Amino acid sequence: MRFGYKLKSQVSKELCPHCFEYFMLKDTPFRCSNYDCSNEKDTIYEKHWGRKPLKRVIEPKGDFFEGFKRSKSCDECNTITYKRICPHCHETLPLTTGEYKNHIYAVIGGPDSGKTHYIAVLINLLMNELGPKMNFILDALDDETRIKYRRDFYKPLFENHEVIPKTPSARANRNVKKPLIYGISILKNKKIINYLTLVFFDTAGEDLNSEDTMVVVNKYIYRSDGIIMLIDPLQIVGVRNKLPNVDKPVSISSQSLDILSRTTQLIEKGLTLTPTDKINIPLAVSFTKMDAVEGLLEGDFQLKHKSNHHKGLNLDDIEAVNSEMKALLSEWGENALIQLATTRYKDNKFFGLSALGTNPHRTQKVDKIIPNRIEDPFLWLLYKSGILKNEG
């Protein structure tokens, strides 16, 4: 650990990857980790996450040198604990807090846009295929992330071969408000040369249907390092008219533009921007379920081919897909969406992908998962964050 970085962290703000509030490292409490130590009522934790038996909180002194401590002694049982907690929500912070940056990527989209399937397949791909290929290791940072991913994402899709149930609203289920937190170790010559924390947040489509609800539960959007906005092309009227015999979802989306508009307004308010300011959060507008509209892709589209990123990002490939998607959207009557994304967001790209490679609307069964290009928007965001380099 470099002392200069640690010293800087004492006077700069850290961002909690659970509640997305800023705090100073010197102000963080610890929680006793001794199983035999007494439990105590934690009103701060209950307010955010609900009631749960918890060990006692060890409050900080608040002086400058508190932030340098990686452990603290419980004032009741004298056990040394390494569990640092957020002063705002009292959830346990990653051990790397204050040493490495948390990179928060918001995955948003309306109902039936495929957010949960996208996250499920992307994490599996990052762990088992892209990691070994691109020299990084992805690993869950806590047991809660491991259990949640295995139970809510991996088991229904990869073991039971079933469609993942719809994500409930964060207003109705507090557990939804907890993100998946992973660490990425960047390797070179089999040695770790860099480390970063990744935060994935899956939000219910209903939570994006109202500006008031977004303000309450989606603070993570305007404090994120990148946004992946997922859109089901089968919800676009121009696509539905061209594919009369394709099994389509019930909802029709003029709401993709509405969701991007609300997201833009939320960022403006959260970052106190004016309508003429460019937003510096990279935006990846990503169209899911492209396998269902393959009949509309006449000719040799780059979208039909597999991604060809190796040790970094193939920016030429990304630019080709971006141009193809914008041309298709213009043909489908979605010019307003293009205009909003390209005029308000400093960095923006359009993507086409398929998480499942099949349309399970009627059967709810997924016999075989054939993902295509799901890594493109995520790798582009890593590139914009300075984590990946351009292969070209």
C-alpha positions, 0 to 999 in steps of 0.5 A: 500500500502506498502511504500517499494514497492512504494519506489522501484517503483521510481528507477525501471522501469514500463512497459506500458501495451499499447505500451510496453515501459519501463518508470520511474514513476517519469517521467509520465505526467498526463492528465486533466480530466475536461470536460470543460478544453480546448483540445490540439493537442497531437502529441505523442498520434497521432503518436501511436493511431491516432488523437483524441480530448484530454485534456491538458497534465500536464508535470511532474517536473521529480524529485524523489517525482513526482512518489509518487503523485497519482494526479496532478492539471491542470495548466490551470483549477486547477482541480485535475486529477488522469489520469496518462499517459505513457510518450511514447504513452500518453495512460492512465495508470491503476490506479494501476501502480507503486503498482501492476505488469502488467502481459502481456500474448501474444497470437500468431499464424498464420492465422485461428489458432483461436486466437480471438475466444480463447480470447473471450471464455477465458475471458468469462470463467474467469469472469463467471465460473473460477473466482467464482470457484477459488476465483478471480474476473476479471474486465476490467480496463477501458471503452475502454477494456469493449467496445472493448471486448463487440463489437469485441468479445462477441457480434458477438460470444455470442449474434449473434452466428457468427464467429468473423471476422478476426483480421486486421493487426496492420499496417492497423488498429491502434486500433488493437494495443491496448490490452485488460487490466483486473484486477484480485482481488485474494480473501481469506475468501471474502477479497482481498489479492492480485491484478494484472493487466492482458494484453491480446494482439490479433495480426493478423496472417499476422503480424507474417508472416514477421520478419520485421513486427514482430519487428515493431508491436509485441514488446509485445512478448519479454516483456511478462510474458508468450506466448500462441502460438495457432496452428490449427491441421487441418493445419498440413499436417500429420493430413490432410492426416489422415482426408481426409473427414474433412472440413479443412481451406484453408491454410496449415501450415508448418508456425507454425514452421516458426512462432515459429522460428521468435518469438524465433529470435525476443526474442533473439534480444529484450533481447540480447540473444545468440542462446545457451541461454535458453529463460525464458519466459514460452511458452504454445504451444496450439493446437486449434480445437481439437474437429475436430481431435477427431477421431485420439484420439484412447483410453482413452486420458486425452485430451478428459476429462474436465480440473479438476483444482479447487483452483489451478493448477492440475499439474498432469493433465497438465503433462498428456496432455503435454505428450499426445500432444507431442506423437501425434505431433511426430506421425503427423511429427512435431518433429522439432516443439517439438525440438525447443520449448523444447530446446530453452524455459526453461519452455514449455508445449504442450496443446490441446483445443477447444474454440468453440467445433464445426467446423463452416468453412462453415456456419459461424454460432456458434449455441452452444459454448462448450469449452474444456480445454481452461483454461489450458495454461492460468492457467499454465502461472499464475502458472509459474508467481507464482500467482496460486499454484499446487493443488497436 
